[in-house]
Amino acid sequence: MKELIAILRISLQFFTILPLAKTVQWTEKRTARSLFVLPWIGILLGLMFYSFLQLLHYSPITAIVSSILVLLLPLVLTGGLHVDGWMDVSDAYFSHQSKEKKLQILSDPHVGSFAILSLIVLLLLRFSAIYELTSLSSLSVWACITVFTLPRIGAAFLVMRDKPAKDTGLAAYFQKGVTKWSIYAFIVMSLFLVAIFIVFIDNKFIIFFFAGFLWLWIRFYRSQFGGVTGDVIGATIEGGETFLWIILWLSHVFAMA
């Protein structure tokens, strides 16, 4: 039980803004097992997102302001951790340099113009989808949970299974304690969660759309960087969430047509 609590504290401190693991020793085994918690953090974020949205629904705040506030909520709770990855990947990709140079750009703490532009596009697309869905009152709690959980399942699996683009960095660090059996256990847990989503979510096909998105994303970042990195994982989560919001919105539009 103490080991489980330590892993939970490490996960919450790293993936959220909660300072819970300052007195816990970070080991390779604990760090690798914290990846099991990442999908459950997605479930927690989905519940908080939906609850906050319902609270705003009974307030005098307009739909536009409500959409902006719920858009910002997960960004605040995660401390912008994954947004940084999206911006770095954008800078590296639009540099049109060699793989080696792109990896250097990923490690560069400076932010380029393409990073800012790509973030603006990402947030505008996400805001548009959330605003339309909230205006039509077509967001269920299971839809919110799925949007935040599926990208984190995919991201954690990529860290555990795919080849790191470099020997240093977050992806390589998290992968050090991963074993073959931990990968199997994570797959079983993920299939269990996906099965629950299939049962309860209305738009079941978004799971298959996300599988297609993840396949294309893997082909993309392997061709650009040669493997997975911490920034790629962050971009997987941010890009995956935005993709799922858009799919939910489009599915509702086509259902009304």
C-alpha positions as CSV (number, residue, x, y, z in Angstrom):
1,M,0.0,0.0,0.0
2,K,2.9,2.4,0.8
3,E,4.4,1.7,-2.6
4,L,1.1,2.4,-4.3
5,I,0.7,5.7,-2.5
6,A,4.3,6.6,-3.4
7,I,3.6,5.9,-7.1
8,L,0.3,7.9,-7.0
9,R,2.1,10.9,-5.4
10,I,4.9,10.8,-8.0
11,S,2.3,10.6,-10.8
12,L,0.2,13.5,-9.5
13,Q,3.2,15.7,-8.9
14,F,4.7,15.1,-12.4
15,F,1.5,15.1,-14.5
16,T,-0.4,17.8,-12.5
17,I,0.4,20.9,-10.5
18,L,-0.1,19.1,-7.2
19,P,3.1,19.2,-5.1
20,L,2.6,15.7,-3.5
21,A,5.9,13.9,-3.9
22,K,8.6,16.1,-2.6
23,T,9.4,13.6,0.2
24,V,9.1,10.5,-2.0
25,Q,12.2,8.9,-3.5
26,W,12.0,8.7,-7.3
27,T,13.2,5.3,-8.5
28,E,13.2,3.8,-12.0
29,K,10.6,1.2,-11.0
30,R,8.3,3.8,-9.4
31,T,8.7,6.2,-12.3
32,A,7.8,3.5,-14.9
33,R,4.8,2.4,-12.9
34,S,3.6,6.0,-12.7
35,L,2.6,5.6,-16.3
36,F,-0.2,3.3,-15.2
37,V,-1.7,6.3,-13.4
38,L,-1.7,8.6,-16.4
39,P,-5.0,7.3,-17.9
40,W,-6.6,7.6,-14.5
41,I,-5.5,11.2,-14.3
42,G,-7.3,11.6,-17.6
43,I,-10.5,10.2,-16.0
44,L,-10.0,12.6,-13.1
45,L,-9.6,15.6,-15.5
46,G,-12.6,14.5,-17.5
47,L,-14.8,14.4,-14.4
48,M,-13.5,17.8,-13.2
49,F,-14.0,19.3,-16.7
50,Y,-17.6,18.0,-16.8
51,S,-18.4,19.1,-13.2
52,F,-17.0,22.6,-13.9
53,L,-19.0,22.8,-17.1
54,Q,-22.2,21.9,-15.2
55,L,-21.4,24.5,-12.6
56,L,-20.9,27.2,-15.2
57,H,-24.2,26.1,-16.9
58,Y,-26.2,27.3,-13.8
59,S,-24.3,30.6,-13.6
60,P,-25.0,33.9,-15.5
61,I,-21.8,33.5,-17.5
62,T,-22.3,33.3,-21.3
63,A,-21.5,30.2,-23.3
64,I,-18.4,31.8,-24.9
65,V,-16.9,32.7,-21.5
66,S,-17.8,29.2,-20.1
67,S,-16.1,27.6,-23.0
68,I,-12.9,29.6,-22.5
69,L,-12.9,28.8,-18.8
70,V,-13.3,25.0,-19.2
71,L,-10.7,25.2,-22.0
72,L,-8.2,26.6,-19.6
73,L,-9.0,24.3,-16.7
74,P,-7.0,21.2,-17.8
75,L,-4.2,23.5,-19.0
76,V,-4.0,25.0,-15.5
77,L,-4.3,21.6,-13.7
78,T,-1.5,20.1,-15.7
79,G,0.7,23.2,-15.5
80,G,1.0,23.4,-19.3
81,L,3.2,20.4,-19.2
82,H,1.9,18.9,-22.5
83,V,1.4,22.2,-24.2
84,D,5.2,22.7,-24.0
85,G,5.7,19.4,-25.9
86,W,3.2,20.5,-28.7
87,M,5.1,23.8,-29.1
88,D,8.5,22.2,-29.2
89,V,7.4,19.6,-31.8
90,S,5.9,22.3,-33.9
91,D,9.1,24.3,-33.8
92,A,11.2,21.3,-34.8
93,Y,8.9,20.1,-37.6
94,F,8.5,23.5,-39.3
95,S,12.3,24.1,-39.1
96,H,12.6,21.6,-42.0
97,Q,16.0,20.6,-40.7
98,S,17.7,17.1,-40.4
99,K,16.6,14.7,-37.7
100,E,19.6,15.6,-35.6
101,K,18.9,19.3,-35.8
102,K,15.2,18.7,-35.0
103,L,16.2,16.8,-31.8
104,Q,18.4,19.8,-30.8
105,I,15.4,22.1,-31.4
106,L,13.3,19.9,-29.1
107,S,15.8,20.4,-26.3
108,D,16.1,24.1,-26.9
109,P,14.2,26.0,-24.1
110,H,13.5,29.0,-26.4
111,V,10.2,29.3,-28.1
112,G,10.0,30.1,-31.8
113,S,7.3,31.8,-33.9
114,F,5.9,28.5,-35.3
115,A,5.4,27.2,-31.7
116,I,3.2,30.3,-30.9
117,L,1.3,30.0,-34.1
118,S,0.7,26.2,-33.7
119,L,-0.5,26.7,-30.2
120,I,-3.0,29.4,-31.3
121,V,-4.4,27.1,-34.0
122,L,-4.6,24.2,-31.5
123,L,-6.5,26.2,-28.9
124,L,-8.8,27.9,-31.5
125,L,-9.8,24.5,-32.9
126,R,-10.4,23.1,-29.4
127,F,-12.3,26.2,-28.3
128,S,-14.5,26.1,-31.4
129,A,-15.4,22.4,-30.9
130,I,-16.1,22.9,-27.1
131,Y,-18.1,26.0,-27.7
132,E,-20.3,24.3,-30.3
133,L,-20.8,21.2,-28.2
134,T,-21.7,23.2,-25.0
135,S,-24.0,25.5,-26.9
136,L,-25.9,22.5,-28.2
137,S,-25.8,20.8,-24.7
138,S,-24.4,17.6,-26.3
139,L,-21.5,16.9,-24.0
140,S,-22.0,13.9,-21.7
141,V,-19.7,13.0,-18.8
142,W,-18.5,9.9,-20.6
143,A,-17.6,12.0,-23.7
144,C,-15.5,14.2,-21.5
145,I,-13.8,11.3,-19.7
146,T,-13.0,9.6,-23.1
147,V,-11.5,12.8,-24.6
148,F,-9.0,13.2,-21.7
149,T,-8.3,9.5,-21.2
150,L,-7.7,8.0,-24.7
151,P,-4.8,10.3,-25.5
152,R,-3.1,9.5,-22.2
153,I,-3.5,5.8,-22.8
154,G,-1.9,6.2,-26.1
155,A,0.9,8.4,-24.8
156,A,1.7,6.1,-21.9
157,F,1.8,3.1,-24.2
158,L,4.2,4.9,-26.6
159,V,6.6,5.7,-23.7
160,M,6.5,2.1,-22.6
161,R,6.8,0.4,-26.0
162,D,8.3,2.7,-28.7
163,K,12.0,3.4,-29.2
164,P,13.3,6.6,-27.7
165,A,14.7,9.1,-30.2
166,K,17.7,9.7,-27.9
167,D,19.3,8.1,-24.9
168,T,18.6,11.1,-22.6
169,G,15.4,12.9,-21.9
170,L,12.0,12.1,-20.3
171,A,11.0,9.3,-22.6
172,A,14.2,7.4,-22.1
173,Y,14.1,8.1,-18.3
174,F,10.5,6.8,-17.9
175,Q,11.3,3.7,-20.0
176,K,14.2,2.5,-17.9
177,G,12.0,0.8,-15.4
178,V,9.6,-0.7,-17.9
179,T,9.5,-4.5,-18.2
180,K,7.8,-6.8,-20.6
181,W,5.2,-7.8,-18.0
182,S,4.4,-4.2,-17.1
183,I,3.6,-3.6,-20.8
184,Y,1.2,-6.6,-20.8
185,A,-0.4,-5.4,-17.6
186,F,-0.8,-1.9,-19.1
187,I,-2.4,-3.3,-22.2
188,V,-4.9,-5.3,-20.1
189,M,-5.8,-2.2,-18.1
190,S,-6.2,-0.1,-21.2
191,L,-8.5,-2.6,-22.9
192,F,-10.6,-2.7,-19.8
193,L,-11.0,1.1,-19.8
194,V,-11.7,1.2,-23.6
195,A,-14.3,-1.6,-23.1
196,I,-16.1,0.6,-20.5
197,F,-16.0,3.6,-22.9
198,I,-17.5,1.5,-25.7
199,V,-20.4,0.5,-23.4
200,F,-21.2,3.9,-22.1
201,I,-20.2,6.5,-24.7
202,D,-22.7,7.5,-27.3
203,N,-20.3,8.2,-30.2
204,K,-18.5,4.8,-30.0
205,F,-16.7,5.3,-33.3
206,I,-14.5,8.0,-32.0
207,I,-12.4,5.3,-30.4
208,F,-11.7,3.9,-33.9
209,F,-11.0,7.3,-35.2
210,F,-8.5,7.9,-32.4
211,A,-6.8,4.5,-33.2
212,G,-6.3,5.8,-36.8
213,F,-5.0,9.1,-35.5
214,L,-2.5,7.4,-33.2
215,W,-1.3,5.2,-36.1
216,L,-0.7,8.2,-38.3
217,W,0.9,10.1,-35.5
218,I,3.4,7.3,-34.9
219,R,4.4,7.2,-38.5
220,F,4.8,11.0,-38.4
221,Y,7.0,11.4,-35.4
222,R,9.2,8.4,-36.3
223,S,9.9,9.9,-39.7
224,Q,10.6,13.3,-38.2
225,F,12.6,12.4,-35.0
226,G,13.4,8.7,-35.3
227,G,11.5,7.8,-32.1
228,V,9.6,9.0,-29.1
229,T,10.6,11.9,-26.9
230,G,9.0,13.6,-23.9
231,D,7.9,16.4,-26.2
232,V,6.3,13.9,-28.6
233,I,4.4,12.5,-25.6
234,G,3.1,16.0,-24.7
235,A,2.1,16.6,-28.3
236,T,0.3,13.3,-28.4
237,I,-1.9,14.3,-25.5
238,E,-2.6,17.8,-26.7
239,G,-3.1,16.9,-30.3
240,G,-5.2,13.8,-29.3
241,E,-7.5,15.8,-27.1
242,T,-8.1,18.4,-29.8
243,F,-8.6,15.7,-32.4
244,L,-11.3,14.0,-30.3
245,W,-13.1,17.3,-29.5
246,I,-13.3,18.0,-33.2
247,I,-14.5,14.4,-34.0
248,L,-17.2,14.8,-31.3
249,W,-18.3,18.1,-32.8
250,L,-18.4,16.8,-36.4
251,S,-20.3,13.7,-35.4
252,H,-22.9,15.8,-33.7
253,V,-23.1,18.1,-36.8
254,F,-23.6,15.1,-39.1
255,A,-26.2,13.6,-36.8
256,M,-28.3,16.8,-37.0
257,A,-28.0,17.0,-40.8
